[in-house]
C-alpha cells in the first residue's frame, strides 16, 4: 500500500510493482489508512512523510499501535532536514528520489524480517517519534523582568 499525494512517486512505484507482478493500493490521503489496513491487510505500507499538515506522522503512529500492522517504509524528499543516519541503516526510511527497485528491495527485506510484529512496531514508533520535527514554541525571553534573577 502506498500513501502519497506525489504523482511522480506513485507512477514510479506502480511501474516497478507491475514489472514484478505486484499490486499497489494507492491512497492520496492518510486519513483512511488505518481503516484500509484493517480491510485489506497489505503486506507492507510505503508512507510518504511529505504529506501536508504532518498527517503522515499521526498515521504512522496510529498504524503502529495496531497489533496486525504491516511493516512500514517511510519515504521523504527532505533528507537534509532529518537526522536519517540510524533510520536509513534500519531500512525503514528511504529517499523518494531512490530508484523504484530500492523501494521494492526495502519492502521485501521488511516483509521477510524475522522480527515479531509487536517488537518491530515498538522500534518503529520510537524511530518515528525521534525523527518527527519538533513543534515546540521558541522562547524569546521572559515577559517580565525580575531583577536579580535574570542578571
GROMACS elastic network, one bead per residue, 0.5 to 0.9 nm:
[ bonds ]
;  ai    aj funct       b0    kb
    1    23     6  0.84462   500
    1    24     6  0.54825   500
    1    26     6  0.58783   500
    1    27     6  0.77011   500
    1    37     6  0.84779   500
    1    42     6  0.61459   500
    1    43     6  0.78749   500
    1    44     6  0.62882   500
    1    46     6  0.60670   500
    1    47     6  0.82968   500
    2    10     6  0.76078   500
    2    13     6  0.83062   500
    2    24     6  0.66623   500
    2    25     6  0.61033   500
    2    27     6  0.62430   500
    2    28     6  0.85566   500
    2    44     6  0.87104   500
    2    45     6  0.59155   500
    2    47     6  0.61244   500
    2    48     6  0.79200   500
    3    10     6  0.88656   500
    3    25     6  0.84264   500
    3    26     6  0.59303   500
    3    28     6  0.60037   500
    3    29     6  0.65680   500
    3    30     6  0.62997   500
    3    33     6  0.77309   500
    3    45     6  0.74811   500
    3    46     6  0.61671   500
    3    48     6  0.60540   500
    3    51     6  0.87292   500
    3    56     6  0.85752   500
    4     7     6  0.79284   500
    4     9     6  0.77560   500
    4    10     6  0.71273   500
    4    26     6  0.74497   500
    4    27     6  0.63033   500
    4    28     6  0.52683   500
    4    29     6  0.67593   500
    4    30     6  0.78910   500
    4    46     6  0.82102   500
    4    47     6  0.65884   500
    4    48     6  0.51816   500
    4    49     6  0.83334   500
    4    50     6  0.80652   500
    4    51     6  0.67362   500
    5     9     6  0.84037   500
    5    10     6  0.78213   500
    5    27     6  0.76004   500
    5    29     6  0.68683   500
    5    48     6  0.80641   500
    5    50     6  0.87194   500
    5    51     6  0.68866   500
    6     9     6  0.54501   500
    6    10     6  0.62747   500
    6    11     6  0.88514   500
    6    28     6  0.82254   500
    6    48     6  0.83929   500
    6    50     6  0.87909   500
    6    51     6  0.85840   500
    7    10     6  0.50331   500
    7    11     6  0.62214   500
    7    12     6  0.87308   500
    8    11     6  0.52142   500
    8    12     6  0.63241   500
    8    13     6  0.87258   500
    9    12     6  0.51855   500
    9    13     6  0.61449   500
    9    14     6  0.84315   500
    9    96     6  0.69937   500
    9    97     6  0.81877   500
    9   100     6  0.86264   500
   10    13     6  0.53194   500
   10    14     6  0.59587   500
   10    15     6  0.85467   500
   10    26     6  0.77095   500
   11    14     6  0.51435   500
   11    15     6  0.61027   500
   11    16     6  0.85993   500
   12    15     6  0.53317   500
   12    16     6  0.62513   500
   12    17     6  0.86178   500
   12    99     6  0.81238   500
   12   100     6  0.59793   500
   13    16     6  0.51981   500
   13    17     6  0.60868   500
   13    18     6  0.85944   500
   13    24     6  0.80265   500
   13    99     6  0.89156   500
   13   100     6  0.55570   500
   13   101     6  0.84062   500
   13   103     6  0.76175   500
   13   104     6  0.83101   500
   14    17     6  0.51235   500
   14    18     6  0.61221   500
   14    19     6  0.87111   500
   14    22     6  0.86890   500
   14    23     6  0.79570   500
   14    24     6  0.63813   500
   14    26     6  0.89764   500
   14   100     6  0.87641   500
   15    18     6  0.51124   500
   15    19     6  0.63332   500
   15    20     6  0.88761   500
   15   100     6  0.82619   500
   16    19     6  0.52677   500
   16    20     6  0.66887   500
   16    21     6  0.87848   500
   16    22     6  0.85778   500
   16   100     6  0.57984   500
   16   101     6  0.65474   500
   16   103     6  0.88798   500
   16   104     6  0.77363   500
   17    20     6  0.52139   500
   17    21     6  0.60613   500
   17    23     6  0.64882   500
   17    24     6  0.68946   500
   17   100     6  0.84407   500
   17   101     6  0.87786   500
   17   104     6  0.76161   500
   18    22     6  0.55960   500
   18    23     6  0.69786   500
   18    24     6  0.84890   500
   19    22     6  0.76586   500
   25    42     6  0.83380   500
   27    30     6  0.70096   500
   27    32     6  0.82564   500
   27    33     6  0.76026   500
   28    31     6  0.89669   500
   28    51     6  0.89684   500
   29    32     6  0.71014   500
   29    33     6  0.77457   500
   29    51     6  0.77520   500
   29    55     6  0.81743   500
   29    56     6  0.88743   500
   30    33     6  0.52278   500
   30    34     6  0.82585   500
   30    47     6  0.84920   500
   30    51     6  0.80133   500
   30    55     6  0.62611   500
   30    56     6  0.63845   500
   30    58     6  0.87558   500
   30    59     6  0.61712   500
   31    34     6  0.77534   500
   31    35     6  0.87487   500
   31    55     6  0.75866   500
   31    59     6  0.74099   500
   32    35     6  0.53976   500
   32    36     6  0.62006   500
   32    37     6  0.86965   500
   32    59     6  0.89504   500
   33    36     6  0.50940   500
   33    37     6  0.60766   500
   33    38     6  0.86048   500
   33    59     6  0.70970   500
   33    63     6  0.79094   500
   34    37     6  0.51639   500
   34    38     6  0.62991   500
   34    39     6  0.87503   500
   34    59     6  0.74584   500
   34    62     6  0.71627   500
   34    63     6  0.59801   500
   34    66     6  0.86654   500
   35    38     6  0.51901   500
   35    39     6  0.63285   500
   35    40     6  0.87958   500
   36    39     6  0.50293   500
   36    40     6  0.59716   500
   36    41     6  0.77790   500
   36    42     6  0.87135   500
   37    40     6  0.54563   500
   37    41     6  0.51178   500
   37    42     6  0.63081   500
   37    45     6  0.88351   500
   37    63     6  0.81929   500
   37    68     6  0.88640   500
   37    69     6  0.76139   500
   37    70     6  0.82326   500
   38    41     6  0.58597   500
   38    42     6  0.87595   500
   38    68     6  0.82823   500
   38    69     6  0.86198   500
   39    42     6  0.88431   500
   41    44     6  0.85489   500
   41    68     6  0.81613   500
   41    69     6  0.82263   500
   41    70     6  0.75620   500
   42    45     6  0.70670   500
   42    69     6  0.88527   500
   42    70     6  0.66791   500
   43    69     6  0.89604   500
   43    70     6  0.56625   500
   43    71     6  0.72563   500
   43   107     6  0.86958   500
   43   111     6  0.68528   500
   44    69     6  0.84027   500
   44    72     6  0.59136   500
   44    73     6  0.76376   500
   44   107     6  0.66525   500
   44   108     6  0.88932   500
   44   110     6  0.78173   500
   44   111     6  0.69323   500
   45    70     6  0.66342   500
   45    71     6  0.62653   500
   45    73     6  0.61116   500
   45    74     6  0.82733   500
   45   107     6  0.82962   500
   46    71     6  0.87138   500
   46    72     6  0.59932   500
   46    74     6  0.59272   500
   46    75     6  0.68634   500
   46   103     6  0.83256   500
   46   107     6  0.82651   500
   47    50     6  0.88804   500
   47    51     6  0.88636   500
   47    56     6  0.68498   500
   47    59     6  0.87067   500
   47    60     6  0.77135   500
   47    72     6  0.69194   500
   47    73     6  0.61641   500
   47    75     6  0.58996   500
   47    76     6  0.86642   500
   48    51     6  0.61282   500
   48    56     6  0.66418   500
   48    73     6  0.86350   500
   48    74     6  0.59696   500
   48    76     6  0.59510   500
   48    77     6  0.88709   500
   48    96     6  0.82140   500
   49    52     6  0.86273   500
   49    54     6  0.74409   500
   49    55     6  0.79615   500
   49    56     6  0.51815   500
   49    57     6  0.69298   500
   49    74     6  0.64377   500
   49    75     6  0.58481   500
   49    76     6  0.53854   500
   49    77     6  0.83760   500
   49    78     6  0.87850   500
   50    53     6  0.87510   500
   50    54     6  0.74671   500
   50    55     6  0.86235   500
   50    56     6  0.73387   500
   50    75     6  0.78532   500
   50    76     6  0.59472   500
   50    77     6  0.72341   500
   50    78     6  0.78072   500
   51    54     6  0.62331   500
   51    55     6  0.60587   500
   51    56     6  0.59759   500
   52    55     6  0.62734   500
   52    56     6  0.80972   500
   53    56     6  0.83269   500
   54    57     6  0.57332   500
   54    58     6  0.71814   500
   55    58     6  0.55195   500
   55    59     6  0.61476   500
   55    60     6  0.86341   500
   56    60     6  0.59513   500
   56    61     6  0.85152   500
   57    60     6  0.52302   500
   57    61     6  0.62841   500
   57    62     6  0.86462   500
   57   128     6  0.72625   500
   57   129     6  0.82076   500
   57   132     6  0.69393   500
   58    61     6  0.51348   500
   58    62     6  0.60597   500
   58    63     6  0.85324   500
   59    62     6  0.50528   500
   59    63     6  0.60052   500
   59    64     6  0.84794   500
   60    63     6  0.51752   500
   60    64     6  0.60897   500
   60    65     6  0.87135   500
   60    72     6  0.77845   500
   60    74     6  0.87639   500
   60   124     6  0.88980   500
   60   125     6  0.78081   500
   60   128     6  0.76555   500
   61    64     6  0.52207   500
   61    65     6  0.64363   500
   61   124     6  0.88157   500
   61   125     6  0.62411   500
   61   128     6  0.76207   500
   61   129     6  0.83676   500
   62    65     6  0.53742   500
   62    66     6  0.71132   500
   63    66     6  0.55268   500
   63    67     6  0.87575   500
   63    68     6  0.88325   500
   63    69     6  0.59663   500
   63    70     6  0.83606   500
   63    72     6  0.87015   500
   63   121     6  0.88036   500
   64    67     6  0.74829   500
   64    68     6  0.85949   500
   64    69     6  0.58794   500
   64    70     6  0.83354   500
   64    71     6  0.87308   500
   64    72     6  0.83863   500
   64   118     6  0.86199   500
   64   120     6  0.88746   500
   64   121     6  0.52369   500
   64   122     6  0.74042   500
   64   124     6  0.75322   500
   64   125     6  0.65366   500
   65    68     6  0.87917   500
   65    69     6  0.75557   500
   65   118     6  0.87559   500
   65   121     6  0.72949   500
   65   122     6  0.82975   500
   65   125     6  0.83950   500
   66    69     6  0.52183   500
   66    70     6  0.89933   500
   66   118     6  0.87939   500
   66   121     6  0.84618   500
   67    70     6  0.89273   500
   67   117     6  0.69203   500
   67   118     6  0.64392   500
   67   121     6  0.82045   500
   68   117     6  0.72106   500
   68   118     6  0.86133   500
   69    72     6  0.82181   500
   69   117     6  0.72657   500
   69   118     6  0.87969   500
   69   121     6  0.75615   500
   70   111     6  0.80581   500
   70   117     6  0.78365   500
   70   121     6  0.87982   500
   71    92     6  0.85895   500
   71   107     6  0.79118   500
   71   110     6  0.60073   500
   71   111     6  0.66160   500
   71   117     6  0.81388   500
   71   120     6  0.78939   500
   71   121     6  0.78647   500
   72    92     6  0.68668   500
   72    93     6  0.86644   500
   72   107     6  0.83497   500
   72   110     6  0.79804   500
   72   121     6  0.88160   500
   72   124     6  0.81401   500
   73    91     6  0.75690   500
   73    93     6  0.55286   500
   73    94     6  0.73202   500
   73   103     6  0.82787   500
   73   106     6  0.74849   500
   73   107     6  0.71089   500
   73   110     6  0.81057   500
   74    92     6  0.60187   500
   74    94     6  0.62137   500
   74    95     6  0.85424   500
   75    92     6  0.86466   500
   75    93     6  0.56793   500
   75    95     6  0.56718   500
   75    96     6  0.54637   500
   76    79     6  0.65481   500
   76    93     6  0.76394   500
   76    94     6  0.65389   500
   76    95     6  0.51931   500
   76    96     6  0.52986   500
   76    97     6  0.84544   500
   77    80     6  0.84171   500
   77    94     6  0.86086   500
   77    95     6  0.55991   500
   77    96     6  0.53243   500
   77    97     6  0.69296   500
   78    81     6  0.56495   500
   78    82     6  0.69574   500
   78    95     6  0.78612   500
   78    96     6  0.88532   500
   79    82     6  0.54863   500
   79    83     6  0.75910   500
   79    84     6  0.67917   500
   79    94     6  0.86973   500
   79    95     6  0.67412   500
   80    83     6  0.75705   500
   80    84     6  0.83530   500
   81    84     6  0.87473   500
   81   133     6  0.87395   500
   82    85     6  0.88870   500
   82   131     6  0.64081   500
   82   132     6  0.82341   500
   82   133     6  0.78379   500
   83    86     6  0.78960   500
   83    87     6  0.80879   500
   83   130     6  0.89608   500
   83   131     6  0.68663   500
   84    87     6  0.51298   500
   84    88     6  0.57197   500
   84    89     6  0.83965   500
   84    93     6  0.78843   500
   84   131     6  0.76875   500
   85    88     6  0.55207   500
   85    89     6  0.64546   500
   85    90     6  0.89934   500
   86    89     6  0.51387   500
   86    90     6  0.64349   500
   86    91     6  0.89506   500
   86   127     6  0.87302   500
   87    90     6  0.52360   500
   87    91     6  0.66083   500
   87    92     6  0.60126   500
   87    93     6  0.59252   500
   87    94     6  0.86932   500
   87   127     6  0.69899   500
   87   128     6  0.89472   500
   87   131     6  0.84297   500
   88    91     6  0.51216   500
   88    92     6  0.63034   500
   88    93     6  0.53949   500
   88    94     6  0.65605   500
   88    95     6  0.89983   500
   89    92     6  0.78150   500
   89    93     6  0.85109   500
   90    93     6  0.76895   500
   91    94     6  0.72067   500
   91   106     6  0.61867   500
   91   107     6  0.88969   500
   91   109     6  0.81553   500
   91   110     6  0.78297   500
   92   106     6  0.76310   500
   92   110     6  0.80088   500
   92   124     6  0.78045   500
   92   127     6  0.89648   500
   93   106     6  0.88200   500
   94    97     6  0.84543   500
   94    98     6  0.71422   500
   94   102     6  0.83491   500
   94   103     6  0.75137   500
   94   106     6  0.84776   500
   95    98     6  0.55122   500
   96    99     6  0.81570   500
   96   100     6  0.88044   500
   96   103     6  0.88108   500
   97   100     6  0.85439   500
   98   101     6  0.81510   500
   98   102     6  0.63203   500
   98   103     6  0.74782   500
   99   102     6  0.54210   500
   99   103     6  0.71283   500
  100   103     6  0.51328   500
  100   104     6  0.65244   500
  100   105     6  0.86738   500
  101   104     6  0.50684   500
  101   105     6  0.60453   500
  101   106     6  0.85817   500
  102   106     6  0.61452   500
  102   107     6  0.85238   500
  103   106     6  0.51889   500
  103   107     6  0.61510   500
  103   108     6  0.86348   500
  104   108     6  0.60558   500
  104   109     6  0.84684   500
  105   108     6  0.51553   500
  105   109     6  0.61377   500
  105   110     6  0.85937   500
  106   109     6  0.50469   500
  106   110     6  0.60832   500
  106   111     6  0.85673   500
  107   110     6  0.50483   500
  107   111     6  0.60549   500
  107   112     6  0.84886   500
  108   111     6  0.51482   500
  108   112     6  0.60400   500
  108   113     6  0.84486   500
  109   112     6  0.52296   500
  109   113     6  0.60218   500
  110   113     6  0.51648   500
  110   114     6  0.88146   500
  111   114     6  0.84385   500
  112   115     6  0.88445   500
  113   116     6  0.83399   500
  115   118     6  0.85497   500
  115   119     6  0.67911   500
  115   120     6  0.61149   500
  116   119     6  0.56649   500
  116   120     6  0.62023   500
  116   121     6  0.86155   500
  117   120     6  0.50875   500
  117   121     6  0.58666   500
  117   122     6  0.84566   500
  118   121     6  0.51186   500
  118   122     6  0.61073   500
  118   123     6  0.86277   500
  119   122     6  0.51916   500
  119   123     6  0.62319   500
  119   124     6  0.86270   500
  120   123     6  0.51942   500
  120   124     6  0.61503   500
  120   125     6  0.86050   500
  121   124     6  0.51096   500
  121   125     6  0.60704   500
  121   126     6  0.86625   500
  122   125     6  0.51122   500
  122   126     6  0.63476   500
  122   127     6  0.87055   500
  123   126     6  0.52615   500
  123   127     6  0.63079   500
  123   128     6  0.87102   500
  124   128     6  0.60123   500
  124   129     6  0.85161   500
  125   128     6  0.50922   500
  125   129     6  0.61309   500
  125   130     6  0.84659   500
  126   129     6  0.52490   500
  126   130     6  0.61247   500
  126   131     6  0.87011   500
  127   131     6  0.61597   500
  127   132     6  0.85591   500
  128   131     6  0.51192   500
  128   132     6  0.59386   500
  129   132     6  0.52114   500
  129   133     6  0.85435   500
  130   133     6  0.82460   500
  131   134     6  0.87767   500
  134   137     6  0.89772   500
  135   138     6  0.89013   500
  136   139     6  0.89160   500
  139   142     6  0.80925   500
  140   143     6  0.87724   500
  141   144     6  0.87003   500
  142   145     6  0.65203   500
  142   146     6  0.86740   500
  142   150     6  0.88949   500
  145   149     6  0.84991   500
  145   150     6  0.71795   500
  146   149     6  0.57237   500
  146   150     6  0.61913   500
  146   151     6  0.85968   500
  147   150     6  0.62953   500
  147   151     6  0.68629   500
  148   151     6  0.53863   500
